[in-house]
Amino acid sequence: MPPIRDKFTIHSKAVVCQDVELKGDITIGSGTIVHPKATIFAIAGPIVIGTGCIIEEGAIIVNRRKEVMRIGDDNLFEIGCRVESPSVGNFNTVSTRARVHHTIRLSSYCVIGAGVLLVPTEDQVLEDYTVVYGPAADQRTWSGRGKVQEADLRRKHAEYLREMLPKFNRLRRGDGT
């Protein structure tokens, strides 16, 4: 296997801390925030991250497939989660220490609960508004009530981080620098 070539395209309005581990062909969209100690590896194919996403400390995003891994807009990847899903829609939350296997595709407004291990044997698509929770990875459908408040809260969270992270961390710019 040839060595992985690093190519980072980071939007000028994105906040990516210097000590983020990036490997491969990665595109980070406008307004996306990547905390220190996060890891993004494009091993086989490229990763394209949309706008307004928040990737917290210790979060690991890996693309093991040849196809492009697309992550939509306004997603939240909490502390210590691991995501290998080939596609992630918009407004999803992957909670603390949750793991999403490469056989899962997330639609939009899905919530993966804290510590959930989601590893089905065959490919599966989680429909919009699916909530996965508990040690047995139980699933249910969310009514969607409160999604406007959730979106407002996430925007406030991102606004705060955009202001505070550069005060205490060095930032990284695009194109492998």
C-alpha positions in Angstrom: 0.0 0.0 0.0 1.5 3.4 -1.0 2.1 5.9 1.8 -0.7 8.2 2.7 -0.3 11.7 1.2 -1.3 14.5 3.4 -3.5 17.2 1.8 -5.5 19.5 4.2 -8.0 22.0 2.9 -9.1 24.0 5.9 -11.7 26.8 5.3 -10.5 30.2 6.6 -13.5 30.5 9.0 -12.8 27.0 10.5 -11.1 26.8 13.9 -8.6 23.8 13.9 -6.2 23.6 16.8 -2.5 23.0 16.1 -2.2 19.7 18.0 -5.0 17.9 16.0 -3.7 14.8 14.4 -4.6 14.9 10.7 -3.5 12.3 8.1 -4.5 11.9 4.5 -6.8 14.0 2.2 -9.0 16.1 4.5 -11.3 19.0 3.8 -12.8 21.0 6.7 -15.7 23.3 6.0 -16.5 26.8 7.1 -17.3 27.3 10.8 -16.2 23.8 11.8 -14.3 23.6 15.1 -11.8 20.9 15.9 -10.6 20.8 19.5 -7.0 19.9 20.5 -6.1 16.2 20.7 -8.8 15.2 18.1 -7.7 12.7 15.4 -8.9 12.6 11.8 -7.4 9.9 9.6 -8.2 9.5 5.9 -6.6 6.1 5.5 -8.1 4.8 2.2 -10.3 7.6 0.9 -10.7 11.3 1.5 -12.8 12.9 4.3 -15.0 15.9 3.6 -16.4 17.6 6.8 -19.2 20.1 6.3 -19.9 23.5 7.9 -20.5 24.2 11.6 -19.4 20.8 13.0 -17.8 20.5 16.4 -15.2 17.8 16.9 -14.2 17.6 20.6 -11.1 16.4 22.4 -10.1 12.8 21.8 -12.7 12.3 19.1 -11.4 10.0 16.3 -12.8 10.1 12.8 -11.4 7.4 10.4 -12.2 6.6 6.8 -11.1 3.0 5.9 -13.1 2.8 2.7 -11.9 4.0 -0.8 -15.1 6.1 -1.2 -15.2 9.7 0.1 -16.4 9.9 3.7 -18.9 12.8 3.8 -19.8 14.4 7.1 -22.7 16.9 6.8 -23.3 20.2 8.5 -23.7 21.0 12.2 -22.7 17.6 13.6 -21.4 17.2 17.2 -18.7 14.6 17.9 -18.2 14.5 21.7 -15.2 13.6 23.8 -13.6 10.3 23.0 -16.0 9.1 20.4 -14.9 7.1 17.4 -16.7 7.3 14.0 -15.9 5.3 10.9 -19.2 5.7 9.2 -18.9 6.3 5.4 -21.6 9.0 5.5 -23.0 11.2 8.3 -25.9 13.5 7.5 -26.7 16.8 9.3 -27.3 17.7 13.0 -26.2 14.3 14.4 -24.8 13.9 17.8 -22.2 11.1 18.6 -22.0 11.2 22.4 -19.0 10.7 24.7 -17.1 7.4 24.2 -19.6 6.1 21.6 -18.3 4.0 18.6 -19.9 3.9 15.2 -18.6 1.1 12.9 -18.0 1.5 9.2 -21.1 -0.5 8.4 -23.4 2.2 9.7 -24.5 5.3 7.7 -26.1 8.1 9.7 -29.0 10.1 8.2 -29.9 13.4 9.9 -30.9 14.3 13.5 -29.6 11.0 14.8 -28.3 10.7 18.4 -25.8 7.9 19.4 -25.8 7.8 23.2 -22.8 7.8 25.5 -20.7 4.7 25.5 -22.8 3.0 22.8 -21.0 0.4 20.6 -22.7 0.3 17.2 -21.2 -2.5 15.2 -23.7 -4.4 13.0 -22.4 -7.1 10.8 -24.0 -5.9 7.5 -24.4 -2.4 6.1 -27.2 -0.4 7.8 -28.6 3.1 7.4 -30.0 4.8 10.5 -33.1 6.7 9.4 -33.7 10.4 10.4 -34.4 11.0 14.1 -33.1 7.6 15.3 -31.8 7.5 18.8 -29.4 4.7 19.9 -28.9 4.2 23.6 -27.9 1.7 26.3 -25.5 -1.2 26.5 -27.6 -3.2 24.0 -27.7 -0.4 21.5 -31.5 -0.1 21.6 -33.1 2.1 19.0 -36.1 4.3 19.0 -37.4 7.3 16.9 -37.3 10.8 18.3 -40.3 13.0 17.6 -38.1 15.9 16.6 -39.6 18.1 19.4 -36.9 20.6 20.6 -34.7 20.4 17.5 -34.9 24.2 17.0 -33.7 24.8 20.6 -31.0 22.1 20.1 -29.8 23.9 16.9 -29.8 27.3 18.8 -27.8 25.8 21.6 -25.3 24.2 19.3 -24.8 27.5 17.5 -24.2 29.2 20.8 -21.8 26.5 21.8 -19.9 27.0 18.5 -19.8 30.7 18.9 -18.3 30.4 22.3 -15.7 27.9 21.1 -14.8 30.1 18.1 -14.0 32.9 20.6 -12.3 30.9 23.3 -10.2 28.2 21.6 -7.9 30.7 19.8 -7.1 32.4 23.1 -5.6 29.3 24.6 -4.5 27.2 21.5 -2.5 27.7 18.4 -4.5 27.3 15.2 -3.6 25.3 12.1 -4.1 26.5 8.6 -4.8 24.5 5.4 -2.5 22.7 2.9 -0.5 20.6 5.3 0.9 23.5 7.4 
